[in-house]
């Protein structure tokens, strides 16, 4: 019985706090957004969370499962991409500088020496 009250109290504090943070992010990234649009966005956020929490358990579990699968696949993809770039699989690195100190390819270097190439073979 007490756990139910604690859960309800936690939701009563947590969800409005997340909605407030959501509106703060909106205000930061889109400062010209009218207040009415922010209110509608906040209500959509609140009703979206409420709707997701009111789904029956198998649907909620399925949503959680697919979001977790997406997250794991994304992390594995980021790791594979990072290893490929570190192994030299990325675009030609800009390791030199021109007279205006802009990065250029090493063949077009005009100031000083080129940087050593990144990756597994760097010193």
Secondary structure, DSSP 4 states (H G I P E B T S, - for coil): -HHHHHHHHHHHHHHHHHHHHHHHHHHHH-TTS-HHHHHHHHHHHHHHHHHHHHS-HHHHHHHHHHHHHHHHHHHHHHHHHHHHIIIIISSPP--EE-TT--EE-GGG--SSPPPPPPSTT--
